[in-house]
Amino acid sequence: MSHNSNNIVFGLRAIIEAINSSQTIEKVFFQKGLQGSIYSELTSLVKKNNITSSFVPVEKLESLSKFQNHQGAVARISPISFVSIETLIETTIEKDKTPLFLLLDHITDVRNFGAIIRTAECTGVDGIIIPESGSAPVNAATIKTSAGAAFKVPICKVNHIKDALFHLQASEITTLAATEKTNETIYNIDMNVPLAIIMGSEDRGINPSILRMVDYKAKLPILGTIESLNVSVACGAVLYEVVRQRRSPL
C-alpha cells in the first residue's frame, strides 16, 4: 500500500493521500466492481481533480503493483511537477531575457514529445504548455527521450490551449502558429519579440479555432514532395530560427 520505484502508488487510502498531498497523478487504474466508502471518496477526488482513470483487468493491477496488495486501485504518479500558466508567465517576464514559450496542440507521440522537450531546452524555451487531456504523457519514456530536459524546462498543463493563448496575449506576448495553412514563411516573421510558438498534432495540425486566435501564421518551406515534416523536426527548425534571429535580428 505505497510506492514502488516506477512512480506507482497502490491501495485506495495511499492514492487518496497522494492526491491530497498535491502529487501530480498521471492516471488511476481501477478494478471493475469496486464498492465502499473509501472507493467512493477516491472516485470523487479523481473527478474533482480531472485525473484520467480507467477500469482494467485485475492482471494489469497485479503487474503494476508488482503483485502487492493493491485493493483494486493503482495510480501512476507523474515523475515531474507541473507549473500553473500564471506562475509560468509571471516568472518568465521577470527574467532578463525576451520570453519564448512553446504550445503543443495535442502531440500524442511520446518520442516526439521527448525530442521536442530536448530541443526546447537547447534553444532557451522558457516553458512548454500542453492541454490537460489528449497529449502524450510525461512518463519515463518521455523523460528518457528528452535526455533529462523534462526536469529542466517548466511544463504547464491547461484545460485548453485557448486558455493559454488568452493569458499570453493579455501579457503582450506575440502568438505564432506554425502551420502550412498560410503563404508566409517563418523567415519573414520578427521573432525578436516576446513570443509563443504553437505546434500542431502529428495528424491534424493546429485546431482551426486556435488558428483564428493567433497573431501570425507561418510555415516552413517544403522543397520535396512529402507534404509535411515530422513535428519534432519542424519544431527544431522553427526554434532555431528564433535563436538565429535573436543572435542577429532581421
Sequence and secondary structure as in RCSB ss.txt:
>XXXX:A:sequence
MSHNSNNIVFGLRAIIEAINSSQTIEKVFFQKGLQGSIYSELTSLVKKNNITSSFVPVEKLESLSKFQNHQGAVA
RISPISFVSIETLIETTIEKDKTPLFLLLDHITDVRNFGAIIRTAECTGVDGIIIPESGSAPVNAATIKTSAGAA
FKVPICKVNHIKDALFHLQASEITTLAATEKTNETIYNIDMNVPLAIIMGSEDRGINPSILRMVDYKAKLPILGT
IESLNVSVACGAVLYEVVRQRRSPL
>XXXX:A:secstr
  EETTTEEESHHHHHHHHHTT  EEEEEEETT  SHHHHHHHHHHHHTT  EEEE HHHHHHHTTTS  TTEEE
EE SS  B HHHHHHHHHHSSS  EEEEES    HHHHHHHHHHHHHTT  EEEEESSSS    HHHHHHTTTGG
GTS EEEES HHHHHHHHHHTT EEEEE SSSS BGGGS  SSSEEEEE BTTTBS HHHHTT SEEEB    SS
SS   HHHHHHHHHHHHHHHHHS  
